[in-house]
Amino acid sequence: MPRYQFLTNHAQVLLCVAHDPGIRLRDIAEIVGVTERSAHRIVSQLAEDGYVARERVGRRNVYKVKSELPLRHSLTQQTEERRIGDLLEVLLGKDGRESARPQRQRTI
């Protein structure tokens, strides 16, 4: 495996949430390869900046990615404005939820 990644931990967390809005922080941490505390911090930062909305449903959080918001990167500001949804479409598929990893059934 290479010593580097092409996507930041924030981008990977965003992908996890877009793929599975009911995903647990424990699962995000495992997939991204960070601690559960780091996953919580990243989700909180994304929510504070408005990129992810969090809603409490029973004992669980359900997340919604605000795909209409612009990407925060200097390269995207030099040309036309790119949105979060553009990145999700490229990485996850047309509807933002397609992936090689099957989605788990959840009971709330």
Backbone as a printed PyTorch tensor [residue, N CA C, xyz], in Angstrom:
tensor([[[  0.8410,  -1.1960,   0.0000],
         [  0.0000,   0.0000,   0.0000],
         [  0.8840,   1.2560,   0.0000]],

        [[  0.4740,   2.2850,  -0.7360],
         [  1.2250,   3.5370,  -0.7140],
         [  1.1570,   4.1930,   0.6630]],

        [[  2.1010,   5.0670,   0.9280],
         [  2.1410,   5.7620,   2.2170],
         [  1.2390,   6.9830,   2.2310]],

        [[  0.5140,   7.2290,   1.1780],
         [ -0.3310,   8.4180,   1.0980],
         [ -1.7220,   8.0240,   0.5900]],

        [[ -2.6500,   8.9740,   0.7390],
         [ -4.0110,   8.7790,   0.2430],
         [ -4.3680,   9.9610,  -0.6430]],

        [[ -5.2320,   9.7370,  -1.6070],
         [ -5.6460,  10.8140,  -2.4870],
         [ -6.7610,  11.6620,  -1.8820]],

        [[ -7.4810,  11.1210,  -0.9160],
         [ -8.5640,  11.8570,  -0.2720],
         [ -8.2610,  12.0600,   1.2030]],

        [[ -8.5650,  13.2460,   1.7120],
         [ -8.3750,  13.5350,   3.1240],
         [ -9.3590,  12.7190,   3.9600]],

        [[ -9.1160,  12.6790,   5.2520],
         [-10.0550,  12.0020,   6.1510],
         [-11.4290,  12.6650,   6.0890]],

        [[-11.4590,  13.9990,   5.9470],
         [-12.7420,  14.7000,   5.8540],
         [-13.5190,  14.2390,   4.6180]],

        [[-12.8420,  14.1040,   3.5000],
         [-13.5060,  13.6480,   2.2750],
         [-13.9930,  12.2130,   2.4320]],

        [[-13.2070,  11.3650,   3.0700],
         [-13.6110,   9.9770,   3.2670],
         [-14.8230,   9.8790,   4.1850]],

        [[-14.8530,  10.6880,   5.2340],
         [-16.0130,  10.7060,   6.1280],
         [-17.2440,  11.1870,   5.3640]],

        [[-17.0910,  12.2150,   4.5610],
         [-18.1960,  12.7250,   3.7570],
         [-18.7350,  11.6420,   2.8210]],

        [[-17.8450,  10.8670,   2.2300],
         [-18.2590,   9.7650,   1.3620],
         [-19.0310,   8.7040,   2.1420]],

        [[-18.5650,   8.3800,   3.3370],
         [-19.2640,   7.3930,   4.1770],
         [-20.6870,   7.8540,   4.4830]],

        [[-20.8280,   9.1120,   4.8630],
         [-22.1350,   9.6670,   5.2180],
         [-23.0470,   9.7400,   3.9970]],

        [[-22.4840,  10.1090,   2.8500],
         [-23.2930,  10.1810,   1.6270],
         [-23.7620,   8.7930,   1.2090]],

        [[-22.9140,   7.8090,   1.3870],
         [-23.2620,   6.4370,   1.0010],
         [-24.3050,   5.8320,   1.9350]],

        [[-24.1670,   6.1040,   3.2250],
         [-25.0530,   5.4960,   4.2250],
         [-25.4170,   6.5430,   5.2710]],

        [[-26.5210,   7.2870,   5.0840],
         [-26.8880,   8.3660,   6.0060],
         [-27.1020,   7.9220,   7.4480]],

        [[-27.3500,   6.6460,   7.6840],
         [-27.5570,   6.1550,   9.0460],
         [-26.3290,   5.5040,   9.6490]],

        [[-25.1740,   5.7040,   9.0380],
         [-23.9450,   5.0490,   9.4890],
         [-23.5630,   5.5040,  10.8990]],

        [[-23.0120,   4.5920,  11.6670],
         [-22.5670,   4.9060,  13.0210],
         [-21.1400,   5.4520,  12.9860]],

        [[-20.8030,   6.2820,  13.9640],
         [-19.4430,   6.8230,  14.0530],
         [-18.4140,   5.7100,  14.1600]],

        [[-18.7610,   4.6540,  14.8510],
         [-17.8640,   3.5080,  14.9860],
         [-17.5240,   2.9220,  13.6230]],

        [[-18.5400,   2.8260,  12.7560],
         [-18.3250,   2.2890,  11.4130],
         [-17.5160,   3.2550,  10.5430]],

        [[-17.8070,   4.5540,  10.6650],
         [-17.0250,   5.5520,   9.9350],
         [-15.5600,   5.4410,  10.3240]],

        [[-15.2940,   5.3650,  11.6120],
         [-13.9160,   5.2800,  12.0990],
         [-13.2020,   4.0620,  11.5390]],

        [[-13.8810,   2.9400,  11.5220],
         [-13.2790,   1.7070,  11.0090],
         [-12.9700,   1.8090,   9.5180]],

        [[-13.9160,   2.3340,   8.7540],
         [-13.7430,   2.4450,   7.3050],
         [-12.6170,   3.4230,   6.9570]],

        [[-12.5900,   4.5660,   7.6240],
         [-11.6050,   5.6100,   7.3210],
         [-10.2410,   5.2820,   7.9260]],

        [[-10.2310,   4.5070,   9.0020],
         [ -8.9700,   4.1610,   9.6480],
         [ -8.5210,   5.1950,  10.6660]],

        [[ -9.5060,   5.7710,  11.3680],
         [ -9.2240,   6.7430,  12.4150],
         [ -9.9180,   6.2780,  13.6920]],

        [[ -9.6730,   6.9760,  14.7850],
         [-10.3660,   6.6440,  16.0250],
         [-11.8050,   7.1440,  15.9650]],

        [[-12.6340,   6.5990,  16.8170],
         [-14.0260,   7.0410,  16.8810],
         [-14.0980,   8.5170,  17.2870]],

        [[-13.1970,   8.9300,  18.1410],
         [-13.1430,  10.3410,  18.5540],
         [-12.8170,  11.2420,  17.3660]],

        [[-11.8810,  10.8080,  16.5230],
         [-11.5380,  11.5800,  15.3240],
         [-12.7120,  11.6350,  14.3490]],

        [[-13.4040,  10.5200,  14.1940],
         [-14.5780,  10.4880,  13.3150],
         [-15.6320,  11.4640,  13.8230]],

        [[-15.8470,  11.4860,  15.1340],
         [-16.8160,  12.4140,  15.7260],
         [-16.3920,  13.8630,  15.4780]],

        [[-15.1240,  14.1640,  15.6420],
         [-14.6090,  15.5180,  15.4260],
         [-14.8100,  15.9450,  13.9750]],

        [[-14.5100,  15.0540,  13.0400],
         [-14.6490,  15.3740,  11.6240],
         [-16.1170,  15.5950,  11.2540]],

        [[-17.0000,  14.7180,  11.7160],
         [-18.4330,  14.8870,  11.4390],
         [-18.9220,  16.2050,  12.0390]],

        [[-18.4720,  16.5210,  13.2390],
         [-18.8640,  17.7810,  13.8850],
         [-18.3780,  18.9850,  13.0890]],

        [[-17.1460,  18.9300,  12.5890],
         [-16.6310,  20.0250,  11.7730],
         [-17.4300,  20.1850,  10.4870]],

        [[-17.7290,  19.0700,   9.8400],
         [-18.5270,  19.1220,   8.6120],
         [-19.9220,  19.6880,   8.8920]],

        [[-20.4970,  19.3380,  10.0370],
         [-21.8150,  19.8550,  10.4060],
         [-21.7380,  21.3500,  10.7390]],

        [[-20.7250,  21.7560,  11.4860],
         [-20.5600,  23.1730,  11.8390],
         [-20.3900,  24.0410,  10.5970]],

        [[-19.7030,  23.5260,   9.5920],
         [-19.4680,  24.2780,   8.3600],
         [-20.6330,  24.1710,   7.3810]],

        [[-21.6680,  23.4020,   7.7530],
         [-22.8780,  23.3180,   6.9500],
         [-22.8550,  22.2760,   5.8470]],

        [[-21.8230,  21.4680,   5.7720],
         [-21.7380,  20.4620,   4.7060],
         [-22.5400,  19.2070,   5.0190]],

        [[-22.8200,  18.9810,   6.2950],
         [-23.6000,  17.8150,   6.7190],
         [-24.6420,  18.2880,   7.7330]],

        [[-25.8680,  17.8310,   7.5580],
         [-26.9160,  18.0860,   8.5460],
         [-27.1080,  16.8060,   9.3510]],

        [[-27.2660,  16.9660,  10.6550],
         [-27.4500,  15.8380,  11.5600],
         [-28.8570,  15.8860,  12.1350]],

        [[-29.5490,  14.7580,  12.1060],
         [-30.8800,  14.6890,  12.7040],
         [-30.9350,  13.4660,  13.6030]],

        [[-31.4680,  13.6660,  14.7880],
         [-31.6030,  12.5690,  15.7400],
         [-32.8900,  11.8140,  15.4420]],

        [[-32.7900,  10.5110,  15.2180],
         [-33.9560,   9.6490,  15.0040],
         [-33.8350,   8.5160,  16.0110]],

        [[-34.6580,   8.5870,  17.0430],
         [-34.5390,   7.6040,  18.1170],
         [-33.2100,   7.7680,  18.8270]],

        [[-32.4490,   6.7030,  18.8820],
         [-31.1400,   6.7410,  19.5400],
         [-30.0030,   6.9530,  18.5530]],

        [[-30.3310,   7.1390,  17.2790],
         [-29.3170,   7.2340,  16.2290],
         [-29.3190,   8.6060,  15.5760]],

        [[-28.2040,   8.9390,  14.9520],
         [-28.1240,  10.1210,  14.1030],
         [-28.3000,   9.6960,  12.6530]],

        [[-28.9940,  10.5240,  11.9000],
         [-29.1110,  10.3420,  10.4590],
         [-28.5220,  11.6090,   9.8420]],

        [[-27.6700,  11.4100,   8.8550],
         [-26.9430,  12.5200,   8.2630],
         [-27.4410,  12.8050,   6.8560]],

        [[-27.3240,  14.0580,   6.4420],
         [-27.6530,  14.4500,   5.0700],
         [-26.5460,  15.3750,   4.5910]],

        [[-25.9340,  15.0050,   3.4720],
         [-24.8860,  15.8250,   2.8800],
         [-25.5490,  16.9300,   2.0760]],

        [[-25.0900,  18.1470,   2.2540],
         [-25.5970,  19.2960,   1.4980],
         [-24.8160,  19.3770,   0.1910]],

        [[-25.2460,  18.6020,  -0.7840],
         [-24.4860,  18.4330,  -2.0200],
         [-24.4510,  19.6780,  -2.8970]],

        [[-25.3110,  20.6540,  -2.6170],
         [-25.3320,  21.8670,  -3.4310],
         [-24.2540,  22.8790,  -3.0250]],

        [[-23.5920,  22.6440,  -1.8930],
         [-22.5710,  23.5860,  -1.4200],
         [-21.2800,  23.4530,  -2.2230]],

        [[-20.5210,  24.5340,  -2.3220],
         [-19.2880,  24.4980,  -3.1140],
         [-18.1750,  23.7200,  -2.4220]],

        [[-17.3040,  23.1440,  -3.2320],
         [-16.0890,  22.5110,  -2.7020],
         [-15.1870,  23.5980,  -2.1460]],

        [[-14.4690,  23.2850,  -1.0890],
         [-13.5390,  24.2450,  -0.5170],
         [-12.1350,  23.8910,  -0.9700]],

        [[-11.7730,  24.3860,  -2.1410],
         [-10.4290,  24.1250,  -2.6440],
         [-10.0340,  25.2340,  -3.5990]],

        [[ -8.8110,  25.7100,  -3.4890],
         [ -8.3650,  26.8350,  -4.3070],
         [ -8.3620,  26.5080,  -5.8010]],

        [[ -8.1250,  25.2640,  -6.1790],
         [ -8.1300,  24.9040,  -7.5970],
         [ -9.5130,  25.0340,  -8.2160]],

        [[-10.5560,  24.7400,  -7.4560],
         [-11.9070,  24.8150,  -8.0010],
         [-12.3710,  26.2550,  -8.1340]],

        [[-11.7740,  27.1840,  -7.4120],
         [-12.1770,  28.5820,  -7.4890],
         [-11.5690,  29.2780,  -8.6990]],

        [[-10.5520,  28.6870,  -9.3090],
         [ -9.9120,  29.3060, -10.4570],
         [-10.7060,  29.0950, -11.7370]],

        [[-11.4870,  28.0490, -11.8000],
         [-12.3140,  27.7910, -12.9780],
         [-13.7690,  27.9780, -12.5760]],

        [[-14.6350,  27.1570, -13.0510],
         [-16.0290,  27.2610, -12.6380],
         [-16.1990,  26.6440, -11.2520]],

        [[-17.2190,  27.0710, -10.5570],
         [-17.4450,  26.5880,  -9.1960],
         [-17.9250,  25.1420,  -9.2200]],

        [[-17.3010,  24.3170,  -8.4170],
         [-17.6830,  22.9120,  -8.2830],
         [-18.3930,  22.7220,  -6.9520]],

        [[-19.3440,  21.7870,  -6.9560],
         [-20.1300,  21.5110,  -5.7590],
         [-19.7060,  20.1880,  -5.1230]],

        [[-20.0800,  20.0110,  -3.8750],
         [-19.8420,  18.7530,  -3.1670],
         [-20.4890,  17.6120,  -3.9460]],

        [[-21.6670,  17.8520,  -4.4780],
         [-22.3730,  16.8220,  -5.2420],
         [-21.5880,  16.3420,  -6.4510]],

        [[-20.8040,  17.2350,  -7.0700],
         [-19.9710,  16.8360,  -8.2070],
         [-18.9320,  15.8020,  -7.7760]],

        [[-18.3110,  16.0360,  -6.6400],
         [-17.3170,  15.0970,  -6.1050],
         [-17.9710,  13.7620,  -5.7600]],

        [[-19.1180,  13.8150,  -5.0980],
         [-19.8150,  12.5840,  -4.7200],
         [-20.2310,  11.7850,  -5.9370]],

        [[-20.6620,  12.4850,  -6.9800],
         [-21.0760,  11.7980,  -8.2050],
         [-19.9100,  11.0500,  -8.8390]],

        [[-18.7510,  11.6750,  -8.8470],
         [-17.5660,  11.0380,  -9.4370],
         [-17.1430,   9.8280,  -8.6090]],

        [[-17.1560,   9.9580,  -7.2990],
         [-16.6130,   8.9090,  -6.4390],
         [-17.6160,   7.8170,  -6.0650]],

        [[-18.8940,   8.1610,  -5.9910],
         [-19.8920,   7.1770,  -5.5500],
         [-20.8610,   6.7310,  -6.6310]],

        [[-20.9550,   7.4670,  -7.7040],
         [-21.9100,   7.1190,  -8.7500],
         [-22.9480,   8.2000,  -8.9260]],

        [[-23.8250,   7.9920,  -9.8620],
         [-24.7860,   9.0130, -10.2670],
         [-25.6540,   9.5190,  -9.1180]],

        [[-26.2060,   8.6200,  -8.3010],
         [-27.1030,   9.0800,  -7.2490],
         [-26.3970,   9.3300,  -5.9250]],

        [[-25.0680,   9.1850,  -5.8860],
         [-24.3230,   9.4640,  -4.6650],
         [-24.3590,   8.3540,  -3.6440]],

        [[-25.0600,   7.2630,  -3.9400],
         [-25.1330,   6.1710,  -2.9690],
         [-24.6620,   4.8480,  -3.5490]],

        [[-24.2820,   4.8270,  -4.8290],
         [-23.7880,   3.5910,  -5.4220],
         [-22.3710,   3.3430,  -4.9250]],

        [[-22.0680,   2.1020,  -4.6780],
         [-20.7410,   1.7610,  -4.1920],
         [-20.5460,   0.2660,  -4.3140]],

        [[-19.2940,  -0.1390,  -4.2590],
         [-18.9970,  -1.5680,  -4.2620],
         [-19.3650,  -2.1860,  -2.9160]],

        [[-19.4020,  -1.3840,  -1.8710],
         [-19.7310,  -1.8700,  -0.5300],
         [-21.2470,  -1.8850,  -0.3570]],

        [[-21.8490,  -3.0540,  -0.1290],
         [-23.3060,  -3.0940,   0.0210],
         [-23.7620,  -2.3860,   1.2920]],

        [[-24.9080,  -1.7530,   1.2240],
         [-25.4420,  -1.0600,   2.3850],
         [-26.1020,  -2.0620,   3.3300]],

        [[-25.8700,  -1.8810,   4.6150],
         [-26.4200,  -2.7810,   5.6250],
         [-27.8570,  -2.4160,   5.9400]],

        [[-28.6520,  -3.4020,   6.3130],
         [-29.9950,  -3.1630,   6.7900],
         [-29.8980,  -2.7210,   8.2420]],

        [[-30.6930,  -1.7380,   8.6270],
         [-30.6500,  -1.2130,   9.9880],
         [-32.0320,  -1.3210,  10.6400]],

        [[-32.0070,  -1.5450,  11.9180],
         [-33.2270,  -1.4500,  12.6900],
         [-33.0050,  -0.3440,  13.6980]],

        [[-33.9810,   0.5200,  13.7960],
         [-33.8340,   1.6730,  14.7060],
         [-34.6940,   1.4780,  15.9180]]])
